[in-house]
């Protein structure tokens, strides 16, 4: 039974590491895509994040 628990722990650890790696990969991909989209947006409109002038 002790052997069964060790195998179970190893499988759980492998699954946890795999899921963590996938999350890191998806985060990196979304970060790069967002950065590229913002760069493109600023190339098209240099005032993309400038505050609007408020007229009273």
MIVEX-650120 format. One record per residue (C-alpha): x, y, z; residue number from 1. Coordinates in steps of 0.05 Angstrom, whole numbers, plus 5000, padded with zeros to 4 digits. Layout:
N
+------+------+------+-----+
!   xx !   yy !   zz !   n !
+------+------+------+-----+
!    X !    Y !    Z ! NUM !
...
+------+------+------+-----+
***
This chain:
56
+------+------+------+-----+
!   xx !   yy !   zz !   n !
+------+------+------+-----+
! 5000 ! 5000 ! 5000 !   1 !
! 5059 ! 5046 ! 5013 !   2 !
! 5082 ! 5035 ! 4941 !   3 !
! 5013 ! 5054 ! 4916 !   4 !
! 5015 ! 5120 ! 4955 !   5 !
! 5084 ! 5137 ! 4928 !   6 !
! 5060 ! 5126 ! 4856 !   7 !
! 4998 ! 5168 ! 4870 !   8 !
! 5041 ! 5225 ! 4898 !   9 !
! 5087 ! 5223 ! 4838 !  10 !
! 5028 ! 5225 ! 4790 !  11 !
! 4998 ! 5284 ! 4828 !  12 !
! 5064 ! 5320 ! 4828 !  13 !
! 5073 ! 5308 ! 4753 !  14 !
! 5003 ! 5333 ! 4740 !  15 !
! 5014 ! 5395 ! 4783 !  16 !
! 5079 ! 5411 ! 4747 !  17 !
! 5047 ! 5401 ! 4679 !  18 !
! 4989 ! 5447 ! 4696 !  19 !
! 5035 ! 5500 ! 4724 !  20 !
! 5077 ! 5497 ! 4661 !  21 !
! 5016 ! 5505 ! 4617 !  22 !
! 4992 ! 5564 ! 4657 !  23 !
! 5060 ! 5597 ! 4651 !  24 !
! 5060 ! 5585 ! 4575 !  25 !
! 4990 ! 5613 ! 4566 !  26 !
! 5007 ! 5674 ! 4608 !  27 !
! 5070 ! 5687 ! 4568 !  28 !
! 5032 ! 5681 ! 4502 !  29 !
! 4977 ! 5728 ! 4525 !  30 !
! 5028 ! 5778 ! 4552 !  31 !
! 5065 ! 5780 ! 4486 !  32 !
! 5001 ! 5786 ! 4446 !  33 !
! 4976 ! 5843 ! 4489 !  34 !
! 5043 ! 5879 ! 4484 !  35 !
! 5044 ! 5871 ! 4409 !  36 !
! 4972 ! 5896 ! 4402 !  37 !
! 4988 ! 5957 ! 4445 !  38 !
! 5050 ! 5972 ! 4404 !  39 !
! 5009 ! 5968 ! 4340 !  40 !
! 4955 ! 6012 ! 4371 !  41 !
! 5007 ! 6065 ! 4389 !  42 !
! 5037 ! 6063 ! 4319 !  43 !
! 4968 ! 6077 ! 4290 !  44 !
! 4948 ! 6129 ! 4342 !  45 !
! 5005 ! 6160 ! 4383 !  46 !
! 4954 ! 6192 ! 4430 !  47 !
! 4919 ! 6126 ! 4445 !  48 !
! 4921 ! 6135 ! 4521 !  49 !
! 4922 ! 6211 ! 4524 !  50 !
! 4868 ! 6240 ! 4569 !  51 !
! 4811 ! 6273 ! 4531 !  52 !
! 4808 ! 6348 ! 4537 !  53 !
! 4749 ! 6367 ! 4581 !  54 !
! 4710 ! 6428 ! 4560 !  55 !
! 4666 ! 6461 ! 4614 !  56 !
+------+------+------+-----+
***
